[in-house]
Amino acid sequence: MSWNFPKFKASLHRRWEYLLPTGSVNETERIARKVVSESYLPKTQIPFLKIQHGKILLENANFRQALELLVRIPWVRDFRLNLGMFPFKKSFTFEGFENALRKSNILPEEWGLRFRSQVKGQNQWNSGNLQTLWESSIPLSSRIKTTELSALLVENEIILNLSLSGEPLNQRGNFIPLSKSAPIREDLARFIIQKMHHILPDPDGIFVPFAGTGTFVREAVDSILGIGFTHYTRNYLFQDMEEFPNTTWDFLKRKF
């Protein structure tokens, strides 16, 4: 298979995915529709939203519009670029895939790929088969920074999405589930705090009687101070892309 992607341009309309914490889809949809209709950026063509289980799809949107939605929903778990749907035949291979991504200015030179797959529907293939196919085509990345390439195989077609985050957007520590506890991720904590602010705009205090209280305290303070993932001392993949709109990003950071 010959891999070839068009040159990535910030002005071109693409399809973007926003992965969300469990239970946040309905509220996020409401906010996302408001963002799309009341954008702070110059309007070119109005994008449209689709809602799927656990995520929001933004279609017909350029890079700047995608970044605005990302910044205005501070509990997004991952921000992805849809690379497309491809026929999955016997001759299918990932050979040349990574180089094609780099030539298109989507994958920066300093970033490598880690592969995650899922199989749905009637299929002779499983995730293990896809992992083997990937490892036989793509050498193990020696780069310090890596990001996730997700593959969804549905019968005879494979859908590929590239994480433009590198790691979960709000992650500031290693999330290690404990056998006798229920730690909570930063993004879910931020969403719950936003809901609590909506119910009680000016509370005297909040008692959180379960594990993960430390995360709630930190996220609550950050939400009061207006601190979000855009202020973390981290480099996200999308910031390393050649077409990254620095001026737009600085404007969005000041605005929110």
N, C-alpha and C positions, 0 to 999 in steps of 0.2 A: 504493500500500500504506500502511495506517495503522499506524504503529509505536506500541506501548504495552507498557510493562513494569510489573509490580507493584512497589510500594514495597519497596526493599531493607531487610530487617530482619536484625540479627545473629542473632536466634533462629530464623529460618526455615531449613529444610533446603534446601540447594542442591547443585549438582554442580560440583566443583572439579577442575582439572587441574594436574599438577606435571610440567613438562618436565625431563628428566634428561640428564646427560652420556652420551655414547656408552659402552656397556659396563657401565653401572651399574644396569641395571634389576633384575636378579635379586637382587643384594644389597640394593637399596633396597626391593624388595618384602618381603623378610624383615623388615627393620627397620620398615617401615610397618605390617605386620600386628601386630607387637609393640606399636607405638605405639597402634594402635586398640584392642587388647585390654587394654592397661595404661595407660590415659590418666591424666594428672595432674589433669584437670579433672572436675568433677561430671558423671556420666553421665546423659544424658537418653535418647537413643536411639542405639544403636551403629550407626555408619556402616559401609559396606562398600566394599571396594576392587575395582577392575578394573585389569588390566594390559594396556596396549597398547604397540605398538612405540615405545620412547623416552619413554614417559610413564606416570604412574599417575593413575587417576581415583578420586576420593573422592566417593562418592554418599551421599545422605541424611545430610549433615553440615551443622551450622550454622557460622557464621563463626568462632567460638572454636575449634571442633574442627579446622577447616581450618587455622587459624593454628598450632595445636599441632603438627600434622604437618609444617607448613612449617619451624618452628623446630627440630624434632628431627631433620630431615634436612638438614644444612647444605650439601649440594652441589646442591640444587634449582636449576635454571637459570632457570625462569620459573614463576610462580604465576598461574593463570588462572581466571576465573569463566565457566562455560558459560552463555551467554545463551539457548540453545535451538536447535531445528531449525525452519526455516521453509520453506514451499513456494516454489519458484522458478518463477514464471510470467512470461509476456511483460510483464505489468504491474508486475513487481517493480522497486522503486526504493529507494534509501537515503534519500530525502528525508524529513526529520523524525526520522531515526534518532538523531542525536546529541542533539537536544533531548529526545527520549523517555528516553534514558539519564540525562540530567541531572535530569529530573523524578522519576525513580525513585530518586534518590540513589545511583546506582551510579557515575556519572562526575562527579567534583568540578568545580566551575566553572573552576578554574585549570589543568585538564588538557584537552589536545586529543587527537585521534586520528590515527594513521597506519595505513594499510590494507595488509594483506598477504593474498594469496589463493592458493588451490590448487584445482585441478580434478582430479577422479578419475572414472573410468568413461567410458562412451560419452556424449559431450556435444559440442554444437556450440560451446559457449563455451570460452574459455581464460582464463588469468590476466590477460592484457592487456585482454580485454573487460570483465572484472570491475573492473579498475582504472579503466577509462574510465567505467564506470557509477558507480563511487564518486565520481570527480572531478566528474562532471556533477551529482551530487546534494548533495555536501558541500563547502563552501568550504574552501580551504586554511587550516589552523589557524594562527592568529597567536599562540597561547599558547606560553610558554617551555617548559613541560613537556608532553610527549606520551607516549602509550602505544599499544601495538599492538592493533589489532582484527584477529583472524585469521578468515578465511572459508574454509570448505571446501565446495566445490560438488560434490555427488554426484548426478548425473543431474538429477532435478527437485526436489532439496532442498538447502538451504544451511545449514550449521552455523556458528554464530558464537561466538567465545570472546574475552573481553577480558582482556588482561594486567593484573593488579593490581600489577605491579612497576614498570612504566615502562621499565626497562632490566633486563638480566640481573641477578639478585639479587646475585651475588658480584662483579660487575664494578667495578673501581676504576680502570681505565685504558682507553684505546682499544685494542680488539683488532684489529690489522691484520696479516693473514697475510702472510708474506714468501715470495717466490718460491723462495728457497733455504734455507728454514728451516722449522721445525715448531713454532711457538709454541703454548703450551698455555693453555687458559682456566683461570681461577681455580677454577671449580666442579669441573672434572675433576681438577685438582691436589689439591683437598681430598678428593675421593673416593679417589684413589690413596693419599694419605697415611693415610686412615682404614683402608684395606686393609693397608697396611704396618704400622700400629700393631697390627692384629689378628694379623698373622703374627709380628712381632717387637715385643712390648709395650715392651721397654726396650733399644733398640739403642744402641750406642756412636756410631754415625754411619751415614749413608746416602749412597751415591754415585749421582748421577743423571747418566748419561752422554749426555744429549741436550738439545736446545734447550728453553728454558723453565725452566732451573734456578733462575733468580731467583724465578720465581713459586712454585716448590716450596719454596724457603727461606722466603719470606714466609708461605705458607700453613701450613708446618710449625710455624713459630714461633707463628702465630696459633692453631693447633689446640692447642698446648701451653698457651698462655695462656687458652684458652677464648674466643677472639675469633672471632665470625662475622659474617654480614651484618647481624645485628640491632644490632651496635655501630658500624656504619659511619656516618659523618656524611653521610647521604643521606636524602632523603624519598621513600618509596615511595608509590605511588598509594593502596594500601589504608590507609595511615596518614592520608590526607586525606579518607577517606570519612566521612560523617556518622555512620554506625553503627559506626565503628571502636571496639572494646572496649579502651580504654587500660589499664584495670585488669588485664585478662587478659594483655595484651601485656607489661606490666611484670612480672607474675608469671612468665611464660614466659622472659623475658630473665634474670631472677634464677636461675631453675631450671636453665637451660642455658647 
